[in-house]
């Protein structure tokens, strides 16, 4: 088996905040109906179903993650080398794709010296993602079992809230 040739890491960081929300697909699909009820309902829709944030300077949403329903945890530094092997430029490998409505239940906030350097929004159901704050080539993300490796890291961490 040949060794995978890796390129640039997607994010420069020394800390990762992990936000996770439990929401059923039906409830996520209905977020659009309720987005005009309040600013928080609109923000919930924008973060869970849409492309908020659109750029690395659009960080206001972080102040409302708890109100939206996300639970914050920290990724232990012992997992950083594994995270680096997932969020890195790589040649295309075996890809998986599904066609569904993206529901971004998992959001990683990468920080360096307490400043946000990157954001990764992940939908494990349909394998869609949104990255903000990277110059790296991200189109091969999801190959080489990236989603299952990332799930293994995220869903097995200890809660440090």
Steps between C-alpha positions, in 0.01 A plus 500: 500500500644837404525781752266797463677823409369783716515873428411806706297476818163674469537691827779639721392453861594425857144449628176350362153573636243242399131589485241226465121513484253216513218568257282259306488531122131593506562779751796623294285499187240714680751768608423697183134536604594657832792721398286817507376449858806650666862593441612182679270285283643665189856451624422135588385446141803683355754302705342153484374502140674785316846647448542709814773605544591607149849624586752487783401848625132399538527371857196654673316167481745354754349719771166321455600136457363403841168676431478329161539166679862400443706348778864607514788264567874517453707267287794369699840589356582127495257474204662779295726271296195293400306817416794619288481181289133571425510875433787498252543517124513150354452323171152370441436163652183304534219754533155458648214729418133517576229735394313648790437831667814603688446523874814638661480333842878510548710816485871529572649839585878504451690761703859620517596719796127527590410644154275307261704382201255258343156345514386158383128423484430130445188303407577135570165392352559620145875566506471867425735750656578869512847632578577863579845647550715270290701556184565127459341286230209338685314326219639155589380521858289196570725256318699230676238446770524860633144507634526180702842601635364841602192343660730273698680803640194717565266243645758351734623815669451583862278798566702796630229765523 
